[in-house]
Amino acid sequence: GTGFAPGDEVLVRHDGTFRATLTVPAVAAVPATGDDGSDLRFGLDETGEALRTALSDPAGPAWVTLPEDLQERPEPADEVPAGLRADRTYLVTGGLGGLGLVTARKLAALGARHLTLVSRSGKTTEEAAPVLADLAADTEIDVVRADISRPGDVERLVRHLRSGSRPLGGIVHAAGSYDKKLISELTWESIDAQLAAKAYGGWLLHEAAEDSFPELEFFVTYSSIASVLGGATQGHYAAASAGLDALAEWRGRRGVPGLSVNWGAWARVGMSARLEEHLSQEIERSGVRFFSPTRALDTLARLWGRPRTQRIVGEFDWDRYVSGSVNGDLFYDRLARQGGEEGTGLDLTALTALPAAERLAAVTAVVSEKVGAVLHLEEGDELDLNSEFVSLGLDSLMAQQVKAALEQSFRLPLPASLTHDHPTVRALAQFVDGQLAPAPAA
Ligand SMILES: NC(=O)c1ccc[n+]([C@@H]2O[C@H](COP(=O)([O-])OP(=O)(O)OC[C@H]3O[C@@H](n4cnc5c(N)ncnc54)[C@H](OP(=O)(O)O)[C@@H]3O)[C@@H](O)[C@H]2O)c1
């Protein structure tokens, strides 16, 4: 995953077996396997990941795109990540999860030779087994079962780490879980469950580091973009992530290493890769793009030695993000490109100038389209304008999506009870129409 230059010889191994030698050629695009027609594309710095993908799915094509000017991306000397020490142990909580595993692989690639991976179950998943087997070729892997939110388990983990012959050199706290709930659905149990691994676990690790691990080179917590941008159904998840951001800041003020990374959505691995299709689409529509694990980890390795305690890392389409905001936001408006696309394609001035009946018909068409998209209707499916949303299967999360889509289209703030108070397409369109062109006072 560290990148290759044209002419480099790449040894391809799979399951520890030597397979082939590839020479990285100086052409614009290299089909790693098969023909074109695939959306699996990797940058030059992701060649390792492309090869792994190609080997794990020999039938599916994977492409590596080389930069046009092959000399264009030398790494500035001060950006080359420092190597890790072979005489230290490095700890990854959530180490058998999606991000934890690729993080472990990155630490090993940077020189770590002793890794302790923590999860509650301690069980090697189907996804983890080949990665661990691969790593075990030159790295000692120690899998420890511990619930990082429980003081007793953390004490046991600390004793275990201290009983080894090497000091702890760094912590990556990647334990966490995913849940989605609207604010109105949150209970203390659901909030507590989100705080557990991230916030409570982060704090217990901080205390352990203060008492027992004076030689830490880094203390990285895997936070989320949710604590920066928010997001429907993400209140408790965002709060847990904000706890990690505050912890890193607190550690920074005490003069000890601390970095909270607000990750955007990772492609291919971890909880974001396991999301239902419609939720992934929702994330992309909001302007948060799924981005490459290799790029994520290369970025991380350049960050942990720096003085900042919080960084946002991901790929974002700020134009799209801003176009979804009803009230605007000065900070993100400045990030978005000047004159960026409007995002909705609706000419509101022309719409409001239409005669009343035509305007209502146009508004009804938009409402119908948005409701149909949220309900995942197929092309050609008829949406009855008078059917109650509940009978169409519109649940509370979908209601929130309809509200957000209509706010974006009509650039109007709409109430949370929108689909409840106006429970059919026809009623909802009449309400929106009334908001766009209020009846003149009598
Ligand atoms: N994937 C993304 O795109 C993304 C984006 C932003 C932030 N993040 C954050 O990055 C972290 C890792 O995410 P992921 O995608 O790798 O998730 P994942 O695949 O679900 O892995 C999470 C791991 O954490 C472990 N875990 C959960 N609670 C724990 C606890 N109390 N003590 C010890 N281990 C615990 C789980 O194992 P057990 O169930 O066996 O304990 C699991 O192996 C999470 O905090 C997540 O919020 C991820």
PDBQT file of the ligand as one rigid body, heavy atoms in Angstrom, charges set to zero:
ROOT
HETATM    1  N1  LIG A 501     -16.089   2.484   8.465  1.00  0.00    +0.000 N 
HETATM    2  C1  LIG A 501     -16.143   3.789   8.323  1.00  0.00    +0.000 C 
HETATM    3  O1  LIG A 501     -16.336   4.314   7.219  1.00  0.00    +0.000 OA
HETATM    4  C2  LIG A 501     -15.964   4.685   9.514  1.00  0.00    +0.000 A 
HETATM    5  C3  LIG A 501     -16.121   6.068   9.293  1.00  0.00    +0.000 A 
HETATM    6  C4  LIG A 501     -15.968   6.931  10.371  1.00  0.00    +0.000 A 
HETATM    7  C5  LIG A 501     -15.614   6.417  11.612  1.00  0.00    +0.000 A 
HETATM    8  N2  LIG A 501     -15.472   5.062  11.787  1.00  0.00    +0.000 N 
HETATM    9  C6  LIG A 501     -15.142   4.583  13.134  1.00  0.00    +0.000 C 
HETATM   10  O2  LIG A 501     -14.020   3.726  13.103  1.00  0.00    +0.000 OA
HETATM   11  C7  LIG A 501     -14.158   2.717  14.103  1.00  0.00    +0.000 C 
HETATM   12  C8  LIG A 501     -13.980   1.344  13.457  1.00  0.00    +0.000 C 
HETATM   13  O3  LIG A 501     -15.044   1.146  12.540  1.00  0.00    +0.000 OA
HETATM   14  P1  LIG A 501     -15.173  -0.126  11.574  1.00  0.00    +0.000 P 
HETATM   15  O4  LIG A 501     -15.794   0.358  10.330  1.00  0.00    +0.000 OA
HETATM   16  O5  LIG A 501     -13.889  -0.841  11.539  1.00  0.00    +0.000 OA
HETATM   17  O6  LIG A 501     -16.246  -0.987  12.386  1.00  0.00    +0.000 OA
HETATM   18  P2  LIG A 501     -16.356  -2.562  12.553  1.00  0.00    +0.000 P 
HETATM   19  O7  LIG A 501     -15.927  -3.268  11.319  1.00  0.00    +0.000 OA
HETATM   20  O8  LIG A 501     -17.724  -2.811  13.086  1.00  0.00    +0.000 OA
HETATM   21  O9  LIG A 501     -15.302  -2.875  13.690  1.00  0.00    +0.000 OA
HETATM   22  C9  LIG A 501     -15.467  -2.389  14.995  1.00  0.00    +0.000 C 
HETATM   23  C10 LIG A 501     -14.734  -3.326  15.934  1.00  0.00    +0.000 C 
HETATM   24  O10 LIG A 501     -14.835  -2.813  17.261  1.00  0.00    +0.000 OA
HETATM   25  C11 LIG A 501     -15.001  -3.910  18.158  1.00  0.00    +0.000 C 
HETATM   26  N3  LIG A 501     -15.685  -3.424  19.348  1.00  0.00    +0.000 N 
HETATM   27  C12 LIG A 501     -16.917  -2.857  19.436  1.00  0.00    +0.000 A 
HETATM   28  N4  LIG A 501     -17.188  -2.532  20.699  1.00  0.00    +0.000 NA
HETATM   29  C13 LIG A 501     -16.098  -2.874  21.439  1.00  0.00    +0.000 A 
HETATM   30  C14 LIG A 501     -15.772  -2.779  22.815  1.00  0.00    +0.000 A 
HETATM   31  N5  LIG A 501     -16.632  -2.262  23.707  1.00  0.00    +0.000 N 
HETATM   32  N6  LIG A 501     -14.571  -3.232  23.229  1.00  0.00    +0.000 NA
HETATM   33  C15 LIG A 501     -13.697  -3.777  22.351  1.00  0.00    +0.000 A 
HETATM   34  N7  LIG A 501     -13.949  -3.891  21.032  1.00  0.00    +0.000 NA
HETATM   35  C16 LIG A 501     -15.139  -3.442  20.587  1.00  0.00    +0.000 A 
HETATM   36  C17 LIG A 501     -15.828  -4.938  17.367  1.00  0.00    +0.000 C 
HETATM   37  O11 LIG A 501     -15.570  -6.275  17.744  1.00  0.00    +0.000 OA
HETATM   38  P3  LIG A 501     -16.488  -7.043  18.825  1.00  0.00    +0.000 P 
HETATM   39  O12 LIG A 501     -17.901  -6.886  18.379  1.00  0.00    +0.000 OA
HETATM   40  O13 LIG A 501     -15.960  -8.446  18.836  1.00  0.00    +0.000 OA
HETATM   41  O14 LIG A 501     -16.191  -6.339  20.092  1.00  0.00    +0.000 OA
HETATM   42  C18 LIG A 501     -15.298  -4.728  15.950  1.00  0.00    +0.000 C 
HETATM   43  O15 LIG A 501     -14.243  -5.623  15.684  1.00  0.00    +0.000 OA
HETATM   44  C19 LIG A 501     -15.528   2.905  14.743  1.00  0.00    +0.000 C 
HETATM   45  O16 LIG A 501     -15.404   3.601  15.952  1.00  0.00    +0.000 OA
HETATM   46  C20 LIG A 501     -16.269   3.747  13.723  1.00  0.00    +0.000 C 
HETATM   47  O17 LIG A 501     -17.249   4.550  14.317  1.00  0.00    +0.000 OA
HETATM   48  C21 LIG A 501     -15.644   4.191  10.770  1.00  0.00    +0.000 A 
ENDROOT
TORSDOF 0
